[in-house]
Amino acid sequence: MQSFSGNINNAAAPLVGSGQGVDTLDEPVMDTIMRDLRSIWEKLRMVLIPRKDSKNVLRDWDLWGPLLLCLLLSLRLSLTAPESQVATVFTSIFVIIWGGAAIVTVNTKLLGGKLSIFQTICVLGYCIFPLVLASAVCLAISSIIVRGLIVAAAFGWSVVASMGFLNDVNLGNRKALAVYPMCLFYFIIGWMVLISRSVWELGSHTNQKNA
Amino acid sequence: MSKQYEQLLDMDEPHLDTAQSQLEFQNFVLNSAEANLVAGQVGGGGGGGNGSSSGSGRASATTAGTSSMGANNITQTKVSASEFMQPQQPMTNNTSTNAFWTLQFYAQFFDVDSTDVAQRIIAAVIPRGGFMDSIASNPDLYGPFWIPTTVIFALFVTSFIAGSINAYFSNTSADYVYDMALLSFASTAVYSYVGGTSAALWGIGRYFGCPVKILEVVGLVGYGMSIWVPVSLLCILPSDILRTVLVLVAFVLTSFLFVQNISPFYNNASNPAGRTVALSVILIANAALALAFRFGFFAFVHKVNAPGDNKPVKPTPTVGGSNSSSFAAHEVPKDLATAIATSVFNEFANQIMDSVEEAITTSV
């Protein structure tokens, strides 16, 4: 009678990424969180400084990054919104970002583009990052012209970044039809950033209410 | 025995010489006819070879050309890992094989190129006749969705700009703040205009026996809205007269376009009241939109707000700043919006009732 024995756990070659199996259960919580945060940060860097291999990084899509950015932007814009509209602004930005990303993705897919829905929503969400940075910067700037320049630059950056990722979707003659809604999406977000008030302007509005 | 097995399985040689192909997910799928049956698609897959006409991607879909012997053919297709998450179905233009709840069904309405859309927009802005005929062969939903959406955003943006210019010139010290309710008011108004007018025109056509295809009507109304984008851009200029003139021009152009394209359907109508009803619906809907434009979004006058008064004041023109220290935000005149809506609805309902009564009495 032969007996067979062996080791189920292959400790020799740990798999890359989240497929480590049993090992990730035993690791400290900090490791788990930091791994996800590092992955998010890696993708954000890809948006800021697009490189040749950036497309492969974004194939590993996740929606935490877009959610984080969306929350940051909604919080920032509702901070300086008029008092009666704080909740409306927060909700609107949230809905515009997620609804807009979904609609742009479905539109590209319907036009015949070959893309994966969640990957595209992930890309669109991450490419909001320049606009989030612009909104943070505009928190301290009250001159409309300077804000206009910053927001315009961020808008261009976002559009170029997302077009870089979505270039190989083979749309042929319909590229303009797919790019236009994307530009509209970033434009409306940029517009909301542009017309939001800075911290310096907050005071005048409250005075206005008391007068 | 093995020979029979080989005949049953029509496998391509897997080409496992490259690392890439070794890592590809080997996905065995049925050929298109059986896939249709299995997926339970409506219409029962008329005719075998309807797959994969539009683009190939990485999933090499099966065609009727594969050497198929016997009933059960399993063809091997390679799907890469990134497409594993969503099974890619080819976006075909065949309605009979796609259920209306799938995304592929709607792909047939987006089968337009950029030049097509541009041509249709120009044909709508400069009405030379024959718009419906030009879109009849390939009605699309791209224009009717994105043009009204553009109008909504254009309204929101230009309304804010016009308001802040107005605030700047009226020399108030307060800042002009935006009103998010304007965005929701704009979307409600524009989308209900497009949906309501198309549904009304289609319903009237069906009622009076001159049926119009719903997609063509939606295309007409959707593309007809393109004129409102440049109009809203031009309405930034701070002149009431200019705004009124612009809105009137847009009203005349869109009404002319609709009338020109809807009238031919009623040429052979048995009941002349049908044409009247349709034309009146067009005029009323366009007038309502024009009024909402002019007075809902671009009615900027300097408002005098007494301190502590938080009711939206009816706009009264005043000269100079006087004793008001606050310039209230341009609040959406909600009373005005509901007033317009109810009056339009009442007028519309009355017109319909009159014409229907007339139709019934004349036909009896």
Interface residues (C-beta under 8 A of the other chain):
Chain A: R59 P82 Q85 T88 V89 S92 V106 N107 K109 L110 L111 G112 K114 S116 I117 F118 Q119 N170 G172 N173 R174 K175 A176 L177 Y180 P181 L184 F187 I188 W191 I195 R197 E201 S204 H205 Q208 K209 A211
Chain B: S54 G55 G57 S82 E83 M85 Q86 Q88 M91 L103 Y106 A107 F109 F110 D111 V112 D113 S114 T115 V117 Y142 W146 T149 T150 F153 F156 V157 F160 S173 A174 D175 V177 Y178 D179 M180 A181 L183 P307 S325 S326 F327 A329
